[in-house]
Amino acid sequence: MEVIGYKGEGCKTIKYENQCCDCAVPAYPCTGSDCPLLRVPIYYCDYCGRNCNSLYDIEGEQYCEDCTKKYLKEVFEDLSVEEQAQVLEVDMREV
């Protein structure tokens, strides 16, 4: 597979690969530049670098679901109890 381009701000979040499988036959000729396999987007996490199906944008970086969960957990744990309650919309007076 040939990497034919990148998309992202200073990162290599999405690689476009040529995944041509030489499927053309006389009854079904090659569609050339209209073929969906010519530029297939492959997504990569900016944090762990793994290939993933979807990305989440966090402060300009693109994260996979696992790294997004880790990031959000760390941010939430760094909050005070009052801030955590506010995020969860818990009225501390009722507790």
ABEGO torsion letter per residue (X at the ends): XBBAEBBEBGBBABBBBBABAGABBAABBBAEAABAAABBBBBBBAAAGBBBABBBBBGGBBBBAAAAAAAAAAAAAABBAAAAAAAAGBBAAAX
